[in-house]
Amino acid sequence: MTSTDAAAAQENGNPREGLTNQRCRPGRRNKILIVDDDSAIRATVAQQLASRDYDIATAIDGEDGFDRFRVEPPELVLTDLAMPRLDGFELIRRIRSGSAVPILVLSVRGADTDKVRALDLGADDFVVKPFSMAELLARVRAQLRRPQAASPKPTLEFPELVIDIDRRVVTQGGRDVRLTPTEFAILELLARNAGRPITFDDLIATVWKGAPGTTNDAVRFHVGSLRRKLEPQPATPRYLVTEPWVGYRFMAEPLGA
């Protein structure tokens, strides 16, 4: 056994060990499963998250990761894409076949097609290596804030922004913002998924109900109009940020999160 293998064995231990907590019980720490075949990245991310009071389990590839996931599901999965035996795409597909647990992709594969494929398979966010630990921690917190199977909130509140879903009223910085039904639907979808990238396909499927002929350019047109009405400075948006060739992300953090 090489020194690298020894380190990996010490880190992972028995493949059936390491998942000890159930989903978000009172008094328990959030469990995060890290799936990456790079032992250095796996160990670094695990150490940083453990130091912030998360409970950590690790896996060396997608096959090992799915085995660990089935033993005891975590509250969040961090996974690479390019791995031996079972890659991250297939791991996402298997997890999504029976679970809504948040999935955050960490990968050097930063091509737009890889991002879109991972998100379409059910990943919730995508961070390209190399990444800053501050960025990763922010994305982790955003995913763990997401309510699991909770009833939709009638009012969404963010810094200087209130969205009253029932009354369909939007207030930004104390001023009323008058939106078309399409603009309101776009804003609601993005705001309910704050911090998460929403693809063009997601927007078309939800807002336009998958209407034939709806293009990405149509989405861009309506988001542009929404920005001009909502954003204090549309040229440098604080709420509706573009994810190039993927879609959009609502950047404000919910109040009280």
Steps between C-alpha positions, in 0.01 A plus 500: 500500500636840406504796740213654302298178529574484870383856551183430306435183699552683828267778386222271378530199727239228450281592200191443713620725781491877531128569449361517851235771499150508356357804324506813715393370842484747788838533666678332208740655253429518127673211323680566171618223267810591295558288188830562319777273372763767578613417854656845555182688408286252691708541815525881476127552448418251775733675745360845423139388536566297814662804661168681451309233691369296207498122527701360208503176302727444199504271198769433240274475193136492391451131578636541853303823535169341407563209738561747783198707401273195520631398842392829653405801285676828583353850492731605212713325236816656352619309195762513229400406143799315349553191719580132441241220517204740524520865397323794659230521233384147569525555876271805471253298289492213752454730799227698325308182421392488863618807692472879495817551707697806380792414269791739447743415218873573542686442176781620273259434212377856467358476148148636465378166363623322816330757723171473315514120492567478874224749582255328266572168671405660832808669646415815694820699449839483329839628622799480264842395635711672613257679728537715809397341827294811581296447182451131572389565858250760379356253248481229769311731736260599221417137421453402865258791550262350245191360672438132431141431385378815672185691404576796273527826691231758417752784537867502404718759671850608402710812572292793369270262312164347595305265269140437610407188307129491589438869423754499214655818634871581480667776704864597450661765718157626608365543147236286330625309197233425241573178314331310221378145583799354315749723683341414835518127423870530410574694818309256719681197355844658542430642848362169631829344392727778629867417455430219255558525123179457302548385142325636193323163470374528859367850434329400175348188658368687806410847376397417143384144582735371232312681223643405158706772339606665827868583461782605730486842333139536615611427857781756472255763372265459797784485754641820352164671544474365855845634585415848373198510731647326804871572521622833648783482243400262217850505348644355823217282635490409868211251471485343152848388391576330169659153493653516150339253257330324794230733633466726802564504876317706766786629716332665803482298822157459663449701819501284811685216324 
